[in-house]
Amino acid sequence: MKALWQAPGAVARDVRKIISEEKPAAATTVLTVLDRLAKKGLVYRRREGRRYKFFPALSQEEFERDVTRSILEGLMEQESRPILSTFVDLVSHDEDLLDELEAMVRRKRR
């Protein structure tokens, strides 16, 4: 996904180049992953000539929000007090974050 956020409309070869800067990847692996992402609706592709150009279906912010929400929903199916307590502990070192959290809670209560 990072490669497509960097270069929306990239062909698989270009995606592979971007990915390979961090970790070598086989061309077939890149194509397989892009196809799977397309089937899941995270990526869409447009045929141009004999190749496909790939585009992210979500912005990085939207993607991160959806992943975070999914993880938290799974955690909240359990007892939620320890999760909430841990979250507050994690943000408690930053007064601005605590203020923002408090403001968000106030807005939700309205």
N, C-alpha and C positions, 0 to 999 in steps of 0.2 A: 504494500500500500504506500509506503514511504516513497518508493521510486515513482509511482504514479502521481503522488502529490507534488513531487519535484518536477515531473515531466508529463503532465496530462497529454494524452494523445500519442504516447510513445508506442512504438512497435515492440514486439517481444525481445528482439535483439537489443534494443536500447534499454529496456528494463533490465535485461541480463547484465549489460555493461554497468549500469548504476549499482545493481546488487553486488556484482563481483568486486567492486571497490572495497567492500567490507568483508565479503566471504565468497569464494568461488562457487558458481552455480552452473549446473548443466543446462543447456538450452531446452532439453525436454522437460526438465524439472520446472523451469520458469513457465513454459507453456502450460504444463499441467496445473500449476498453482493459479495462473491467470484464468484458465478455464473454470477451475473450481470456484474462484472468487466471483466470476461472472454468473455461474449457476446459483450462487448464494445471493446475488443481487448487489454485491459490494463493488463490482466493476461492471462497466458495460463496454462493449466493443463495437466498432464500426468498420466495416470492410472497405478498404481502399485498394483497388487493384487486386493483387493476389495476397495481400497482407491485411491483418487486422490492426487497427489502432485501439489502444486500451485507455479508458478514462475511469477515474474514481467516481463512484456513484454518490459518495458522501465526502464532505470536507473532512479534514483531519479532526477538527473540533467536533463535528457531528459523530464521527466514528468513535472517538474517545468517549464522548458522552454516552453513546449507546452501549459500548463495552462496559463502562463503569456501571451504568444502570443495571445491566444484566448480571454483573458480578454481585452488586449490592442486593438486588432482588433475591438472588440465590442465598446469600448470607442471611437476609432478613427472614427467610422461611424458618430459620432456627430461632432460638431465643435472642431477641434483639438488644437487650440491655448491655451485654458485654461488647457488642459491636459498636453501639453508640458511645459507650464509655471509652473504648479504644480510639475511636475517631476524634472525640473531644480531646483526649490526651495528645494525639498526634498534632492537632492544630494549636494546642494551648501555649506553645512556645512563641507564638506570633500574635500579638495583641490585635493587629489589623485583621487577621483571619478570624479570630474570636469575635471581633465586632461584626464582621461580615456574616458569620454564622448566626449570630444573635439577630441581626437584621433580617436574614432570610427566614428564620423561625417566626419572627414577629409578622412578617408579610404573609406567611402561610396561615397564621392564626386568624387573620382578618376575614 
